[in-house]
């Protein structure tokens, strides 16, 4: 019985790490597809974000309606919570795209992944998650690795203004908030895929509002309702957009939510900082973009942080299980 308990704990830990890593791999392909759509069709970022979230919601609705209608059931007490969750997702998407527009992709990536530090500290503060030395080292390795992979060592990349810095840092803070809300949703007993549907549906509504606000003061938003259909008759663009949403976005965010049911938000967030590594690899394989020696070193730093964290968490879990067994034997 005691051996079974230890095995179950290790299996849960391994499952959580595996799912989070697969989520990072899947999400890493989204930037390549987004880059294709923005470069080829000039699709404004917040219009793209709106369609991306809408397609995810419609795909989930169709699937649940046919195969799992029970997943659409939601107690009223959770509605306000998930609307707030969706607002976090919508604002994160908006801030992320604004950060890319103002700062460039390299700096925006580094600033967004400061979420690892935010999530670690906020998870310790609000959810009493552990804050041991291995987690802090993993944060440092992840941030440093992200900076190297994104090419942020180039001084020219950091010629940004105060507003640009604010966009980038807030995008990291909002992603940390999304991670913690996902962890909180699992504590509430919500199915991660039900959470995904209602979160993306709420985010779609907020992004539509962002696009329709008068004054055209949000970069990347529609200047008129007609611009929501920016792609027009460019059918291939619609195909790529649909694949972006129904494929890597849906699967990546869904698995991220699933991982949060097994692991603390800080650990899941740290694992997904490996996303730039896989993005660089996909860009190399698909777009022919070469990996520099600095990027390879950065990739190793990020992956090294994840491996260190996995080994240390495994050791902690094993020690805790042995202690529980000894306590049970004494009693």
C-alpha positions in Angstrom: 0.0 0.0 0.0 2.8 2.4 0.9 4.7 1.5 -2.3 1.5 2.2 -4.2 1.2 5.7 -2.6 4.8 6.6 -3.5 4.3 5.3 -7.1 1.1 7.4 -7.4 2.8 10.5 -6.2 5.7 10.1 -8.7 3.3 9.2 -11.5 1.3 12.4 -10.8 4.5 14.5 -10.8 5.8 12.9 -14.1 2.4 13.3 -15.7 2.3 17.0 -14.8 5.8 17.7 -16.1 5.1 15.8 -19.3 1.8 17.6 -20.0 3.4 21.0 -19.3 6.3 20.2 -21.6 4.0 19.0 -24.4 2.0 22.2 -23.9 5.2 24.3 -24.4 6.1 22.4 -27.5 2.6 22.9 -29.0 2.4 26.6 -28.1 5.8 27.2 -29.6 4.4 26.8 -33.1 1.9 29.6 -32.6 4.4 32.4 -33.1 5.5 30.9 -36.4 1.9 30.9 -37.7 1.2 34.3 -36.3 4.3 35.6 -38.0 3.1 34.2 -41.3 -0.3 35.8 -41.0 1.0 39.2 -40.0 3.7 39.3 -42.6 1.8 37.8 -45.5 -1.6 39.5 -45.0 -0.7 42.4 -42.7 -3.4 41.1 -40.3 -3.6 43.4 -37.3 -2.6 41.7 -34.0 -5.8 42.3 -32.0 -8.1 41.4 -34.9 -6.0 38.2 -35.1 -6.4 37.6 -31.4 -10.2 38.0 -31.6 -10.6 35.4 -34.4 -8.1 33.1 -32.7 -10.1 33.0 -29.5 -13.5 32.9 -31.3 -12.5 29.8 -33.3 -11.2 28.1 -30.2 -14.6 28.7 -28.5 -16.6 27.5 -31.5 -14.6 24.4 -31.9 -15.0 23.5 -28.2 -18.7 24.3 -28.3 -19.2 22.0 -31.3 -17.2 19.2 -29.7 -18.9 19.4 -26.4 -22.4 19.7 -27.9 -21.9 16.5 -29.8 -19.7 14.3 -27.6 -19.5 15.8 -24.1 -22.5 18.0 -23.4 -22.0 17.6 -19.6 -18.8 19.7 -19.9 -20.9 22.7 -20.8 -22.7 22.6 -17.5 -21.4 25.3 -15.1 -22.7 26.2 -11.7 -23.7 29.8 -11.6 -21.4 30.6 -8.7 -18.4 30.1 -11.1 -19.6 32.4 -13.9 -18.2 35.6 -12.5 -14.9 33.9 -11.7 -14.5 32.6 -15.3 -15.5 35.9 -16.8 -12.7 37.5 -14.8 -10.4 34.7 -16.0 -11.3 35.5 -19.6 -10.6 39.1 -19.0 -7.1 38.3 -17.9 -6.6 36.2 -21.0 -7.9 39.0 -23.3 -5.8 41.7 -21.7 -2.8 39.4 -21.8 -3.3 38.9 -25.6 -3.7 42.6 -26.1 -0.7 43.6 -24.0 1.5 40.9 -25.6 0.7 42.1 -29.1 1.3 45.7 -28.1 4.6 44.8 -26.6 5.7 43.1 -29.8 4.6 46.1 -31.8 6.5 48.6 -29.6 9.5 46.6 -28.4 10.1 44.1 -31.1 9.8 40.3 -30.7 13.1 39.8 -28.8 12.5 42.2 -26.0 8.8 41.4 -25.8 9.6 37.7 -25.4 12.0 38.3 -22.5 9.7 40.7 -20.8 6.7 38.3 -21.1 8.7 35.5 -19.6 9.3 37.5 -16.4 6.0 35.8 -15.7 8.1 32.9 -14.3 9.3 35.1 -11.5 5.9 36.7 -11.0 4.2 33.4 -10.8 6.7 31.9 -8.4 6.4 34.9 -6.0 2.6 35.3 -6.3 2.1 31.5 -6.0 4.1 31.5 -2.8 2.2 34.5 -1.5 -1.4 33.6 -2.4 -1.3 29.8 -2.6 1.5 29.0 -0.1 3.4 27.2 -2.9 7.0 26.2 -1.9 9.8 28.6 -2.6 12.9 26.5 -2.4 16.4 27.1 -3.8 15.9 24.9 -6.9 12.9 26.9 -7.9 14.7 30.2 -7.6 17.7 28.8 -9.5 15.3 27.6 -12.2 13.8 31.1 -12.5 17.2 32.7 -13.0 18.2 30.0 -15.6 14.9 30.4 -17.4 15.1 34.2 -17.5 18.7 34.2 -18.6 18.0 31.5 -21.2 15.0 33.3 -22.6 17.2 36.5 -23.0 19.8 34.5 -24.9 17.4 32.6 -27.2 15.5 35.9 -28.0 18.7 37.7 -28.9 18.3 40.3 -26.2 22.0 40.7 -25.8 22.0 43.1 -28.7 22.0 46.5 -27.1 19.9 47.9 -30.0 17.1 45.6 -29.0 16.7 47.5 -25.7 16.2 51.0 -27.1 12.6 51.1 -25.9 10.6 53.8 -24.1 8.8 53.7 -20.8 5.5 52.8 -22.3 7.1 49.9 -24.2 8.6 48.6 -20.9 5.2 48.9 -19.2 3.5 46.9 -21.9 6.1 44.1 -21.7 6.2 43.8 -17.9 2.4 43.9 -17.7 2.1 41.1 -20.3 4.3 39.0 -18.0 2.2 39.9 -15.0 -1.0 39.1 -16.8 0.3 35.7 -17.9 1.3 35.0 -14.3 -2.3 36.0 -13.3 -3.7 33.6 -15.9 -1.5 30.8 -14.5 -2.6 31.4 -10.9 -6.3 31.6 -11.9 -5.9 28.3 -13.7 -4.5 26.7 -10.6 -7.3 28.3 -8.6 -9.9 26.8 -11.0 -8.5 23.3 -10.4 -8.9 24.0 -6.6 -12.5 24.9 -7.3 -13.0 21.4 -8.9 -13.6 22.8 -12.3 -12.8 20.6 -15.3 -9.8 22.1 -17.1 -11.5 21.8 -20.5 -14.7 23.4 -19.2 -12.6 26.2 -17.8 -10.9 26.6 -21.2 -14.2 27.0 -23.0 -15.7 29.6 -20.8 -12.4 31.5 -20.5 -11.9 31.7 -24.2 -15.5 32.6 -24.7 -15.2 35.5 -22.3 -11.9 36.6 -23.8 -13.5 36.6 -27.2 -16.2 39.0 -26.0 -13.6 41.3 -24.5 -11.4 41.3 -27.6 -14.4 42.1 -29.7 -15.0 45.1 -27.4 -11.4 46.1 -27.7 -11.7 46.1 -31.5 -15.0 48.1 -31.5 -14.0 50.8 -29.1 -14.2 54.2 -30.8 -11.2 56.4 -31.2 -8.8 53.8 -32.8 -6.4 54.3 -29.9 -5.4 50.6 -29.5 -2.7 49.6 -31.9 -3.6 46.5 -33.9 -7.3 46.9 -33.3 -10.0 47.3 -36.0 -10.6 51.0 -37.0 -14.1 50.0 -38.1 -16.4 46.9 -37.8 -15.7 46.0 -41.4 -12.0 45.6 -40.6 -12.8 42.6 -38.5 -13.0 40.7 -41.8 -9.5 41.9 -42.8 -8.7 38.7 -44.7 -11.6 39.1 -47.0 -11.5 36.4 -49.7 -7.9 35.3 -48.9 -9.1 31.8 -48.2 -5.6 30.4 -47.5 -5.2 33.0 -44.8 -8.5 31.9 -43.2 -7.2 28.2 -43.4 -4.0 29.1 -41.6 -5.9 31.2 -39.0 -8.3 28.3 -38.4 -5.5 25.9 -38.0 -3.7 28.2 -35.6 -6.7 28.4 -33.4 -8.1 24.9 -33.6 -4.7 23.2 -33.5 -1.8 24.6 -31.3 -3.8 27.3 -29.5 -6.6 25.0 -28.4 -4.3 22.0 -27.6 -1.6 24.2 -26.0 -3.8 26.2 -23.7 -5.9 23.1 -22.9 -2.9 21.0 -21.8 -1.6 24.0 -19.9 -4.8 24.0 -17.9 -4.6 20.2 -17.4 -1.0 20.5 -16.1 -2.2 23.1 -13.5 -4.4 20.4 -12.0 -1.3 18.3 -11.1 1.4 20.9 -10.4 1.7 24.3 -8.8 1.3 27.3 -11.1 4.9 28.4 -10.6 6.3 25.0 -11.8 4.0 24.8 -14.8 5.0 28.4 -15.8 8.7 27.6 -15.4 8.4 24.5 -17.6 6.6 26.5 -20.3 9.5 29.0 -20.4 11.1 26.3 -22.6 8.6 27.5 -25.3 11.2 29.9 -27.0 13.6 26.9 -27.3 11.1 25.0 -29.4 10.0 28.1 -31.3 13.6 28.6 -32.4 13.9 25.0 -33.4 10.7 25.1 -35.4 11.8 28.4 -37.1 15.1 26.6 -38.0 13.3 23.5 -39.4 10.4 25.3 -41.1 11.7 28.8 -42.0 15.4 28.0 -42.3 16.3 30.4 -39.6 19.7 29.4 -38.2 20.4 28.8 -34.5 23.4 30.8 -33.2 25.8 29.5 -30.5 24.3 32.0 -28.0 20.8 30.6 -28.7 21.9 27.1 -28.2 23.5 28.0 -24.8 20.3 29.8 -23.9 18.3 26.7 -24.8 20.5 24.6 -22.6 20.1 27.0 -19.7 16.3 26.9 -19.9 16.1 23.1 -20.3 18.7 22.7 -17.5 16.4 24.7 -15.2 13.5 22.5 -16.0 15.6 19.3 -15.4 16.9 20.7 -12.1 13.4 21.5 -11.0 12.1 18.1 -11.9 14.9 16.2 -10.1 14.6 18.3 -7.0 10.7 18.1 -6.9 11.0 14.3 -7.4 13.4 14.1 -4.5 11.1 16.2 -2.3 8.1 14.0 -3.3 10.1 10.8 -2.5 11.2 12.2 0.9 7.6 13.3 1.7 6.2 9.8 0.8 8.8 8.0 2.9 8.1 10.3 5.9 4.3 9.6 5.5 5.0 5.9 5.4 7.1 6.0 8.6 4.4 8.1 10.3 1.8 5.6 9.3 3.9 2.6 10.5 4.4 4.3 13.9 0.7 5.0 14.4 
